[in-house]
């Protein structure tokens, strides 16, 4: 729950800044379907994940089984995420998620 709250709060300003330049140029944001306004909607699309290391491992396992991916690029720090939360997230990912996929 804590990870999702951090992601929700950090995603909003990231998403807003993503659309800002398009809107500033008088254009509609061209990919709202890929980057919805709220993190929960992004997570429901399967494009975002926030949770415990077990949640991350399970998401990667399911995604790998469904798609056959052999490489995953993670955007671990985004928007207004506090440094402390970002550091903790990266450390947990390295210690408790990555080793399951070596």
KABEL-V803408 format. One record per helix or strand. SS is the DSSP state (H for helix, E for strand). FROM is the first residue (numbers start at 1). TO is the last residue. If there is no record, write none. Layout:
BEGIN
SS,FROM,TO / SS,FROM,TO
END
This chain:
BEGIN
H,2,24 / H,39,45 / H,53,67 / H,83,101
END
